[in-house]
């Protein structure tokens, strides 16, 4: 059996509640079409503000998955 090979993609998740929920949303959505997801890393966190209040949390995650 050969050593596994991985591919990485960047995905931006959003949430009105938190950065961690935004990351989880990104991974869940990617999992609908990407098989063999093995890991992720947070690349960036940012958000949008309207009238002085946080409106949306955005988290960019790099997702690694094993290539078949």
PDB file of N, CA, C and O in Angstrom:
ATOM      1  N   UNK A   1       0.845  -1.182   0.000  1.00  0.00           N
ATOM      2  CA  UNK A   1       0.000   0.000   0.000  1.00  0.00           C
ATOM      3  C   UNK A   1       0.888   1.241   0.000  1.00  0.00           C
ATOM      4  O   UNK A   1       1.795   1.356   0.825  1.00  0.00           O
ATOM      5  N   UNK A   2       0.635   2.158  -0.908  1.00  0.00           N
ATOM      6  CA  UNK A   2       1.464   3.367  -0.996  1.00  0.00           C
ATOM      7  C   UNK A   2       1.016   4.419   0.018  1.00  0.00           C
ATOM      8  O   UNK A   2      -0.085   4.357   0.565  1.00  0.00           O
ATOM      9  N   UNK A   3       1.896   5.375   0.247  1.00  0.00           N
ATOM     10  CA  UNK A   3       1.571   6.460   1.165  1.00  0.00           C
ATOM     11  C   UNK A   3       0.455   7.324   0.578  1.00  0.00           C
ATOM     12  O   UNK A   3       0.406   7.516  -0.637  1.00  0.00           O
ATOM     13  N   UNK A   4      -0.443   7.849   1.417  1.00  0.00           N
ATOM     14  CA  UNK A   4      -1.565   8.640   0.903  1.00  0.00           C
ATOM     15  C   UNK A   4      -1.102   9.988   0.338  1.00  0.00           C
ATOM     16  O   UNK A   4      -0.081  10.536   0.753  1.00  0.00           O
ATOM     17  N   UNK A   5      -1.866  10.497  -0.604  1.00  0.00           N
ATOM     18  CA  UNK A   5      -1.644  11.812  -1.207  1.00  0.00           C
ATOM     19  C   UNK A   5      -2.853  12.667  -0.873  1.00  0.00           C
ATOM     20  O   UNK A   5      -3.988  12.190  -0.914  1.00  0.00           O
ATOM     21  N   UNK A   6      -2.614  13.929  -0.541  1.00  0.00           N
ATOM     22  CA  UNK A   6      -3.688  14.827  -0.143  1.00  0.00           C
ATOM     23  C   UNK A   6      -3.769  16.027  -1.071  1.00  0.00           C
ATOM     24  O   UNK A   6      -2.772  16.440  -1.663  1.00  0.00           O
ATOM     25  N   UNK A   7      -4.959  16.577  -1.190  1.00  0.00           N
ATOM     26  CA  UNK A   7      -5.187  17.820  -1.908  1.00  0.00           C
ATOM     27  C   UNK A   7      -5.787  18.803  -0.919  1.00  0.00           C
ATOM     28  O   UNK A   7      -6.461  18.397   0.028  1.00  0.00           O
ATOM     29  N   UNK A   8      -5.547  20.111  -1.130  1.00  0.00           N
ATOM     30  CA  UNK A   8      -6.073  21.139  -0.240  1.00  0.00           C
ATOM     31  C   UNK A   8      -6.938  22.111  -1.037  1.00  0.00           C
ATOM     32  O   UNK A   8      -6.621  22.461  -2.173  1.00  0.00           O
ATOM     33  N   UNK A   9      -8.035  22.538  -0.418  1.00  0.00           N
ATOM     34  CA  UNK A   9      -8.875  23.578  -0.996  1.00  0.00           C
ATOM     35  C   UNK A   9      -9.181  24.606   0.089  1.00  0.00           C
ATOM     36  O   UNK A   9      -9.223  24.269   1.273  1.00  0.00           O
ATOM     37  N   UNK A  10      -9.394  25.850  -0.308  1.00  0.00           N
ATOM     38  CA  UNK A  10      -9.799  26.899   0.627  1.00  0.00           C
ATOM     39  C   UNK A  10     -11.285  27.161   0.439  1.00  0.00           C
ATOM     40  O   UNK A  10     -11.769  27.299  -0.684  1.00  0.00           O
ATOM     41  N   UNK A  11     -12.002  27.227   1.561  1.00  0.00           N
ATOM     42  CA  UNK A  11     -13.439  27.466   1.559  1.00  0.00           C
ATOM     43  C   UNK A  11     -13.741  28.513   2.625  1.00  0.00           C
ATOM     44  O   UNK A  11     -13.143  28.496   3.701  1.00  0.00           O
ATOM     45  N   UNK A  12     -14.667  29.425   2.331  1.00  0.00           N
ATOM     46  CA  UNK A  12     -15.079  30.447   3.295  1.00  0.00           C
ATOM     47  C   UNK A  12     -16.467  30.101   3.802  1.00  0.00           C
ATOM     48  O   UNK A  12     -17.425  30.038   3.031  1.00  0.00           O
ATOM     49  N   UNK A  13     -16.569  29.877   5.107  1.00  0.00           N
ATOM     50  CA  UNK A  13     -17.863  29.632   5.739  1.00  0.00           C
ATOM     51  C   UNK A  13     -18.354  30.889   6.423  1.00  0.00           C
ATOM     52  O   UNK A  13     -17.560  31.740   6.824  1.00  0.00           O
ATOM     53  N   UNK A  14     -19.669  31.005   6.556  1.00  0.00           N
ATOM     54  CA  UNK A  14     -20.257  32.164   7.210  1.00  0.00           C
ATOM     55  C   UNK A  14     -21.237  31.731   8.290  1.00  0.00           C
ATOM     56  O   UNK A  14     -21.778  30.625   8.263  1.00  0.00           O
ATOM     57  N   UNK A  15     -21.448  32.637   9.244  1.00  0.00           N
ATOM     58  CA  UNK A  15     -22.390  32.389  10.325  1.00  0.00           C
ATOM     59  C   UNK A  15     -22.803  33.726  10.934  1.00  0.00           C
ATOM     60  O   UNK A  15     -22.027  34.681  10.935  1.00  0.00           O
ATOM     61  N   UNK A  16     -23.994  33.784  11.436  1.00  0.00           N
ATOM     62  CA  UNK A  16     -24.417  34.972  12.187  1.00  0.00           C
ATOM     63  C   UNK A  16     -24.127  34.812  13.678  1.00  0.00           C
ATOM     64  O   UNK A  16     -24.389  35.725  14.461  1.00  0.00           O
ATOM     65  N   UNK A  17     -23.580  33.641  14.081  1.00  0.00           N
ATOM     66  CA  UNK A  17     -23.356  33.369  15.500  1.00  0.00           C
ATOM     67  C   UNK A  17     -21.901  33.419  15.954  1.00  0.00           C
ATOM     68  O   UNK A  17     -21.602  34.025  16.984  1.00  0.00           O
ATOM     69  N   UNK A  18     -20.977  32.785  15.195  1.00  0.00           N
ATOM     70  CA  UNK A  18     -19.600  32.698  15.688  1.00  0.00           C
ATOM     71  C   UNK A  18     -18.640  32.278  14.576  1.00  0.00           C
ATOM     72  O   UNK A  18     -19.047  31.772  13.530  1.00  0.00           O
ATOM     73  N   UNK A  19     -17.342  32.507  14.841  1.00  0.00           N
ATOM     74  CA  UNK A  19     -16.305  32.055  13.918  1.00  0.00           C
ATOM     75  C   UNK A  19     -16.270  30.531  13.853  1.00  0.00           C
ATOM     76  O   UNK A  19     -16.109  29.961  12.774  1.00  0.00           O
ATOM     77  N   UNK A  20     -16.420  29.871  14.992  1.00  0.00           N
ATOM     78  CA  UNK A  20     -16.344  28.405  14.991  1.00  0.00           C
ATOM     79  C   UNK A  20     -17.511  27.801  14.219  1.00  0.00           C
ATOM     80  O   UNK A  20     -17.336  26.793  13.535  1.00  0.00           O
ATOM     81  N   UNK A  21     -18.684  28.389  14.314  1.00  0.00           N
ATOM     82  CA  UNK A  21     -19.819  27.897  13.541  1.00  0.00           C
ATOM     83  C   UNK A  21     -19.596  28.139  12.046  1.00  0.00           C
ATOM     84  O   UNK A  21     -19.984  27.316  11.216  1.00  0.00           O
ATOM     85  N   UNK A  22     -18.976  29.262  11.709  1.00  0.00           N
ATOM     86  CA  UNK A  22     -18.662  29.542  10.304  1.00  0.00           C
ATOM     87  C   UNK A  22     -17.714  28.480   9.749  1.00  0.00           C
ATOM     88  O   UNK A  22     -17.895  28.022   8.621  1.00  0.00           O
ATOM     89  N   UNK A  23     -16.712  28.085  10.525  1.00  0.00           N
ATOM     90  CA  UNK A  23     -15.783  27.035  10.096  1.00  0.00           C
ATOM     91  C   UNK A  23     -16.511  25.707   9.941  1.00  0.00           C
ATOM     92  O   UNK A  23     -16.305  24.995   8.958  1.00  0.00           O
ATOM     93  N   UNK A  24     -17.353  25.374  10.898  1.00  0.00           N
ATOM     94  CA  UNK A  24     -18.107  24.121  10.831  1.00  0.00           C
ATOM     95  C   UNK A  24     -19.040  24.108   9.625  1.00  0.00           C
ATOM     96  O   UNK A  24     -19.198  23.074   8.976  1.00  0.00           O
ATOM     97  N   UNK A  25     -19.655  25.244   9.320  1.00  0.00           N
ATOM     98  CA  UNK A  25     -20.530  25.332   8.150  1.00  0.00           C
ATOM     99  C   UNK A  25     -19.750  25.108   6.857  1.00  0.00           C
ATOM    100  O   UNK A  25     -20.236  24.442   5.943  1.00  0.00           O
ATOM    101  N   UNK A  26     -18.540  25.665   6.780  1.00  0.00           N
ATOM    102  CA  UNK A  26     -17.702  25.487   5.588  1.00  0.00           C
ATOM    103  C   UNK A  26     -17.345  24.012   5.393  1.00  0.00           C
ATOM    104  O   UNK A  26     -17.414  23.497   4.277  1.00  0.00           O
ATOM    105  N   UNK A  27     -16.967  23.343   6.466  1.00  0.00           N
ATOM    106  CA  UNK A  27     -16.579  21.938   6.380  1.00  0.00           C
ATOM    107  C   UNK A  27     -17.778  21.062   6.031  1.00  0.00           C
ATOM    108  O   UNK A  27     -17.666  20.142   5.220  1.00  0.00           O
ATOM    109  N   UNK A  28     -18.911  21.347   6.638  1.00  0.00           N
ATOM    110  CA  UNK A  28     -20.116  20.564   6.350  1.00  0.00           C
ATOM    111  C   UNK A  28     -20.532  20.711   4.892  1.00  0.00           C
ATOM    112  O   UNK A  28     -20.873  19.723   4.241  1.00  0.00           O
ATOM    113  N   UNK A  29     -20.507  21.925   4.381  1.00  0.00           N
ATOM    114  CA  UNK A  29     -20.903  22.151   2.991  1.00  0.00           C
ATOM    115  C   UNK A  29     -19.918  21.489   2.020  1.00  0.00           C
ATOM    116  O   UNK A  29     -20.331  20.862   1.044  1.00  0.00           O
ATOM    117  N   UNK A  30     -18.625  21.629   2.290  1.00  0.00           N
ATOM    118  CA  UNK A  30     -17.620  20.987   1.434  1.00  0.00           C
ATOM    119  C   UNK A  30     -17.802  19.474   1.454  1.00  0.00           C
ATOM    120  O   UNK A  30     -17.609  18.809   0.436  1.00  0.00           O
ATOM    121  N   UNK A  31     -18.170  18.932   2.604  1.00  0.00           N
ATOM    122  CA  UNK A  31     -18.357  17.491   2.741  1.00  0.00           C
ATOM    123  C   UNK A  31     -19.491  16.928   1.898  1.00  0.00           C
ATOM    124  O   UNK A  31     -19.577  15.716   1.703  1.00  0.00           O
ATOM    125  N   UNK A  32     -20.368  17.806   1.392  1.00  0.00           N
ATOM    126  CA  UNK A  32     -21.450  17.350   0.524  1.00  0.00           C
ATOM    127  C   UNK A  32     -20.931  16.888  -0.844  1.00  0.00           C
ATOM    128  O   UNK A  32     -21.560  16.061  -1.504  1.00  0.00           O
ATOM    129  N   UNK A  33     -19.781  17.429  -1.264  1.00  0.00           N
ATOM    130  CA  UNK A  33     -19.253  17.080  -2.590  1.00  0.00           C
ATOM    131  C   UNK A  33     -17.812  16.561  -2.566  1.00  0.00           C
ATOM    132  O   UNK A  33     -17.341  16.006  -3.559  1.00  0.00           O
ATOM    133  N   UNK A  34     -17.116  16.735  -1.452  1.00  0.00           N
ATOM    134  CA  UNK A  34     -15.719  16.299  -1.344  1.00  0.00           C
ATOM    135  C   UNK A  34     -15.661  15.073  -0.437  1.00  0.00           C
ATOM    136  O   UNK A  34     -16.166  15.093   0.686  1.00  0.00           O
ATOM    137  N   UNK A  35     -15.044  14.017  -0.933  1.00  0.00           N
ATOM    138  CA  UNK A  35     -14.889  12.791  -0.136  1.00  0.00           C
ATOM    139  C   UNK A  35     -13.546  12.784   0.575  1.00  0.00           C
ATOM    140  O   UNK A  35     -12.621  13.494   0.180  1.00  0.00           O
ATOM    141  N   UNK A  36     -13.445  11.992   1.610  1.00  0.00           N
ATOM    142  CA  UNK A  36     -12.197  11.705   2.311  1.00  0.00           C
ATOM    143  C   UNK A  36     -11.576  12.926   2.989  1.00  0.00           C
ATOM    144  O   UNK A  36     -10.352  13.037   3.053  1.00  0.00           O
ATOM    145  N   UNK A  37     -12.408  13.848   3.499  1.00  0.00           N
ATOM    146  CA  UNK A  37     -11.859  14.991   4.235  1.00  0.00           C
ATOM    147  C   UNK A  37     -11.161  14.470   5.480  1.00  0.00           C
ATOM    148  O   UNK A  37     -11.731  13.690   6.242  1.00  0.00           O
ATOM    149  N   UNK A  38      -9.912  14.911   5.681  1.00  0.00           N
ATOM    150  CA  UNK A  38      -9.105  14.408   6.789  1.00  0.00           C
ATOM    151  C   UNK A  38      -8.771  15.464   7.826  1.00  0.00           C
ATOM    152  O   UNK A  38      -8.627  15.139   9.005  1.00  0.00           O
ATOM    153  N   UNK A  39      -8.642  16.732   7.413  1.00  0.00           N
ATOM    154  CA  UNK A  39      -8.207  17.774   8.345  1.00  0.00           C
ATOM    155  C   UNK A  39      -8.573  19.143   7.801  1.00  0.00           C
ATOM    156  O   UNK A  39      -8.959  19.290   6.642  1.00  0.00           O
ATOM    157  N   UNK A  40      -8.444  20.146   8.668  1.00  0.00           N
ATOM    158  CA  UNK A  40      -8.622  21.531   8.233  1.00  0.00           C
ATOM    159  C   UNK A  40      -7.751  22.432   9.082  1.00  0.00           C
ATOM    160  O   UNK A  40      -7.348  22.068  10.187  1.00  0.00           O
ATOM    161  N   UNK A  41      -7.463  23.613   8.556  1.00  0.00           N
ATOM    162  CA  UNK A  41      -6.764  24.638   9.322  1.00  0.00           C
ATOM    163  C   UNK A  41      -7.439  25.971   9.044  1.00  0.00           C
ATOM    164  O   UNK A  41      -7.884  26.235   7.928  1.00  0.00           O
ATOM    165  N   UNK A  42      -7.508  26.803  10.067  1.00  0.00           N
ATOM    166  CA  UNK A  42      -8.102  28.127   9.918  1.00  0.00           C
ATOM    167  C   UNK A  42      -7.058  29.052   9.313  1.00  0.00           C
ATOM    168  O   UNK A  42      -5.961  29.200   9.853  1.00  0.00           O
ATOM    169  N   UNK A  43      -7.400  29.670   8.198  1.00  0.00           N
ATOM    170  CA  UNK A  43      -6.491  30.553   7.480  1.00  0.00           C
ATOM    171  C   UNK A  43      -6.751  32.012   7.854  1.00  0.00           C
ATOM    172  O   UNK A  43      -5.815  32.789   8.047  1.00  0.00           O
ATOM    173  N   UNK A  44      -8.028  32.374   7.954  1.00  0.00           N
ATOM    174  CA  UNK A  44      -8.376  33.777   8.180  1.00  0.00           C
ATOM    175  C   UNK A  44      -9.739  33.863   8.852  1.00  0.00           C
ATOM    176  O   UNK A  44     -10.616  33.030   8.622  1.00  0.00           O
ATOM    177  N   UNK A  45      -9.899  34.886   9.686  1.00  0.00           N
ATOM    178  CA  UNK A  45     -11.195  35.184  10.278  1.00  0.00           C
ATOM    179  C   UNK A  45     -11.473  36.660  10.069  1.00  0.00           C
ATOM    180  O   UNK A  45     -10.598  37.503  10.266  1.00  0.00           O
ATOM    181  N   UNK A  46     -12.690  36.963   9.672  1.00  0.00           N
ATOM    182  CA  UNK A  46     -13.109  38.343   9.486  1.00  0.00           C
ATOM    183  C   UNK A  46     -14.624  38.373   9.640  1.00  0.00           C
ATOM    184  O   UNK A  46     -15.261  37.335   9.815  1.00  0.00           O
ATOM    185  N   UNK A  47     -15.186  39.561   9.575  1.00  0.00           N
ATOM    186  CA  UNK A  47     -16.637  39.666   9.686  1.00  0.00           C
ATOM    187  C   UNK A  47     -17.125  40.956   9.076  1.00  0.00           C
ATOM    188  O   UNK A  47     -16.346  41.822   8.679  1.00  0.00           O
ATOM    189  N   UNK A  48     -18.426  41.060   9.013  1.00  0.00           N
ATOM    190  CA  UNK A  48     -19.028  42.293   8.506  1.00  0.00           C
ATOM    191  C   UNK A  48     -19.757  42.995   9.648  1.00  0.00           C
ATOM    192  O   UNK A  48     -20.277  42.360  10.565  1.00  0.00           O
ATOM    193  N   UNK A  49     -19.779  44.321   9.564  1.00  0.00           N
ATOM    194  CA  UNK A  49     -20.380  45.157  10.609  1.00  0.00           C
ATOM    195  C   UNK A  49     -21.392  46.083   9.958  1.00  0.00           C
ATOM    196  O   UNK A  49     -21.136  46.654   8.897  1.00  0.00           O
ATOM    197  N   UNK A  50     -22.545  46.226  10.603  1.00  0.00           N
ATOM    198  CA  UNK A  50     -23.555  47.159  10.137  1.00  0.00           C
ATOM    199  C   UNK A  50     -24.088  47.930  11.337  1.00  0.00           C
ATOM    200  O   UNK A  50     -24.533  47.345  12.324  1.00  0.00           O
ATOM    201  N   UNK A  51     -24.036  49.240  11.234  1.00  0.00           N
ATOM    202  CA  UNK A  51     -24.519  50.119  12.308  1.00  0.00           C
ATOM    203  C   UNK A  51     -23.868  49.764  13.647  1.00  0.00           C
ATOM    204  O   UNK A  51     -24.527  49.767  14.687  1.00  0.00           O
ATOM    205  N   UNK A  52     -22.578  49.462  13.610  1.00  0.00           N
ATOM    206  CA  UNK A  52     -21.824  49.195  14.827  1.00  0.00           C
ATOM    207  C   UNK A  52     -22.007  47.815  15.422  1.00  0.00           C
ATOM    208  O   UNK A  52     -21.487  47.536  16.502  1.00  0.00           O
ATOM    209  N   UNK A  53     -22.731  46.952  14.746  1.00  0.00           N
ATOM    210  CA  UNK A  53     -22.988  45.609  15.267  1.00  0.00           C
ATOM    211  C   UNK A  53     -22.454  44.564  14.290  1.00  0.00           C
ATOM    212  O   UNK A  53     -22.526  44.737  13.073  1.00  0.00           O
ATOM    213  N   UNK A  54     -21.919  43.479  14.843  1.00  0.00           N
ATOM    214  CA  UNK A  54     -21.451  42.379  14.003  1.00  0.00           C
ATOM    215  C   UNK A  54     -22.660  41.746  13.318  1.00  0.00           C
ATOM    216  O   UNK A  54     -23.630  41.365  13.974  1.00  0.00           O
ATOM    217  N   UNK A  55     -22.590  41.640  11.993  1.00  0.00           N
ATOM    218  CA  UNK A  55     -23.676  41.035  11.221  1.00  0.00           C
ATOM    219  C   UNK A  55     -23.361  39.618  10.784  1.00  0.00           C
ATOM    220  O   UNK A  55     -24.249  38.770  10.698  1.00  0.00           O
ATOM    221  N   UNK A  56     -22.069  39.364  10.505  1.00  0.00           N
ATOM    222  CA  UNK A  56     -21.709  38.044   9.992  1.00  0.00           C
ATOM    223  C   UNK A  56     -20.252  37.734  10.324  1.00  0.00           C
ATOM    224  O   UNK A  56     -19.376  38.590  10.198  1.00  0.00           O
ATOM    225  N   UNK A  57     -20.011  36.500  10.748  1.00  0.00           N
ATOM    226  CA  UNK A  57     -18.668  35.992  10.967  1.00  0.00           C
ATOM    227  C   UNK A  57     -18.271  35.196   9.729  1.00  0.00           C
ATOM    228  O   UNK A  57     -19.076  34.436   9.190  1.00  0.00           O
ATOM    229  N   UNK A  58     -17.039  35.369   9.284  1.00  0.00           N
ATOM    230  CA  UNK A  58     -16.540  34.661   8.111  1.00  0.00           C
ATOM    231  C   UNK A  58     -15.211  34.002   8.473  1.00  0.00           C
ATOM    232  O   UNK A  58     -14.312  34.651   9.007  1.00  0.00           O
ATOM    233  N   UNK A  59     -15.097  32.719   8.179  1.00  0.00           N
ATOM    234  CA  UNK A  59     -13.879  31.970   8.479  1.00  0.00           C
ATOM    235  C   UNK A  59     -13.412  31.245   7.223  1.00  0.00           C
ATOM    236  O   UNK A  59     -14.151  30.458   6.632  1.00  0.00           O
ATOM    237  N   UNK A  60     -12.179  31.524   6.827  1.00  0.00           N
ATOM    238  CA  UNK A  60     -11.584  30.800   5.704  1.00  0.00           C
ATOM    239  C   UNK A  60     -10.847  29.596   6.265  1.00  0.00           C
ATOM    240  O   UNK A  60      -9.967  29.731   7.116  1.00  0.00           O
ATOM    241  N   UNK A  61     -11.215  28.417   5.781  1.00  0.00           N
ATOM    242  CA  UNK A  61     -10.561  27.186   6.221  1.00  0.00           C
ATOM    243  C   UNK A  61      -9.909  26.508   5.018  1.00  0.00           C
ATOM    244  O   UNK A  61     -10.453  26.510   3.914  1.00  0.00           O
ATOM    245  N   UNK A  62      -8.757  25.941   5.251  1.00  0.00           N
ATOM    246  CA  UNK A  62      -8.085  25.115   4.245  1.00  0.00           C
ATOM    247  C   UNK A  62      -8.394  23.679   4.613  1.00  0.00           C
ATOM    248  O   UNK A  62      -8.054  23.221   5.704  1.00  0.00           O
ATOM    249  N   UNK A  63      -9.032  22.975   3.709  1.00  0.00           N
ATOM    250  CA  UNK A  63      -9.485  21.609   3.962  1.00  0.00           C
ATOM    251  C   UNK A  63      -8.580  20.647   3.204  1.00  0.00           C
ATOM    252  O   UNK A  63      -8.320  20.826   2.014  1.00  0.00           O
ATOM    253  N   UNK A  64      -8.109  19.637   3.899  1.00  0.00           N
ATOM    254  CA  UNK A  64      -7.275  18.616   3.271  1.00  0.00           C
ATOM    255  C   UNK A  64      -8.050  17.321   3.124  1.00  0.00           C
ATOM    256  O   UNK A  64      -8.728  16.876   4.051  1.00  0.00           O
ATOM    257  N   UNK A  65      -7.940  16.720   1.944  1.00  0.00           N
ATOM    258  CA  UNK A  65      -8.616  15.441   1.732  1.00  0.00           C
ATOM    259  C   UNK A  65      -7.722  14.509   0.938  1.00  0.00           C
ATOM    260  O   UNK A  65      -6.917  14.937   0.111  1.00  0.00           O
ATOM    261  N   UNK A  66      -7.884  13.226   1.213  1.00  0.00           N
ATOM    262  CA  UNK A  66      -7.070  12.198   0.585  1.00  0.00           C
ATOM    263  C   UNK A  66      -7.537  11.972  -0.848  1.00  0.00           C
ATOM    264  O   UNK A  66      -8.731  11.813  -1.102  1.00  0.00           O
ATOM    265  N   UNK A  67      -6.593  11.959  -1.777  1.00  0.00           N
ATOM    266  CA  UNK A  67      -6.893  11.699  -3.177  1.00  0.00           C
ATOM    267  C   UNK A  67      -6.957  10.186  -3.386  1.00  0.00           C
ATOM    268  O   UNK A  67      -6.080   9.449  -2.936  1.00  0.00           O
ATOM    269  N   UNK A  68      -7.981   9.745  -4.059  1.00  0.00           N
ATOM    270  CA  UNK A  68      -8.149   8.303  -4.292  1.00  0.00           C
ATOM    271  C   UNK A  68      -7.289   7.832  -5.443  1.00  0.00           C
ATOM    272  O   UNK A  68      -7.303   6.648  -5.781  1.00  0.00           O
TER     273      UNK A  68
END
